[in-house]
Amino acid sequence: MNLGDLLKQAKDVQAKAGEMQKQLAALEVEGVSGAGLVRVVLNGKSELLKLTVDPSLFKPEDKGIVEDLVVAAHGDAKGKLERRVQDEMQRLAQEMGLPPGLGFGI
């Protein structure tokens, strides 16, 4: 393989990595807590897209509980997102013919 081919291959890998990052950023996962009373949706960049709180939780004396449930739902979604991103990166890397363990950040 000559230098020109190597540079072309590096550019192809870079383009594929960019596409992989776009696909991962478009992921959405839902986290839940309190038996579904609180739900959050995160995107692939761990940004909070949506928060849903069951109306039954809106009592002044339950403020601390609701806040704890929101934090728990966010943590649940973030953990799911991290696992899904890892799975997607492995799948996409295999599809691109990249060696195992080659990681790309999002």
N, C-alpha and C positions, 0 to 999 in steps of 0.2 A: 504494500500500500504506500503510495507516495504522499507527500505533504499536502498536496491539494485535496486528495481524497480524505485525508485525516481532518482537515479543516472543514470540509463539507459535512462530514459525519458529525463533528462537534457542533456545527450550526444546526443540523437536523435535531440533535439531542436537545440543544437549547430551545428550539422551537417547540419540540414535544413537551419539554418541561414547562414551558409557559402555558401550553394548552392544558397540561395536567393541573397546574395551579388554578386556572380558570374553572375547570371542572370541579375541583375540590372546594373552591370558594362558593360555588353555586349549591353545595349540599345544604340541606336543612335537616335538623334533628329536633325532636321534642323531648323535653324532660318533664317529669311529673313528680309531685310529692303530695302527701296528705291524701292518699287513695284517689288521686285525680282531682282534688280540690284546687290545686295550683298547677298550671302548665306554662312552660316557657318553650319558645322555639328559637334556636340559634342557627346562624349560617356557618359556613365552613371557616369563617374568620373569627368565630366565637362571639359574634355580635348578636345581641339580643334583638330579635325581630318582632316577637309577640309575647305578651304576657296575658294569661287568662286566670282570673281568680273567681271561684264560685261565690255567688252573692251571699251564701249562708255564712261566710267568714267575716262579713263586715259588721262586726259588733265592736264597739269601742274597747271593751275589756279583752278582746282577742287580737289586738293590734300586734303584739309581740309574736304571737303564734303565726299570724299571716306573714310577717316579715321573715320569720325563720323558714316557713314553707317556701317562700319565693327563693330564698338563698339555696334551699335544698333542691328545688326544681332546677335551678340554674346549674348547680353542681351535677345533677343527674344528666342534664342535656350536654354539658361540657364533656363529661366522661364518655358518653355515647358518641359524641362528635369526634373525640380523639381516636377512639377505636375505629370508627367508620373511615376517618381520613387515612389512618394507617392501612386499613384493608384496601381502600380505593387506590392509594399510592402503590401498593404491592401489585394490584391487578393491572393498573395502567402501565407500570414499569414492565411487567411481563408481556403485555400487549405490544410494547415498544421494543421488546427484545433486549432490555437493559439487564445487567447482571443483578442478582438478588442482593438486597442490602443497600443499593444505591438510593439514597434519600434526597428528597427535595423538600424544602420548607414551603409553607404557604404564606 
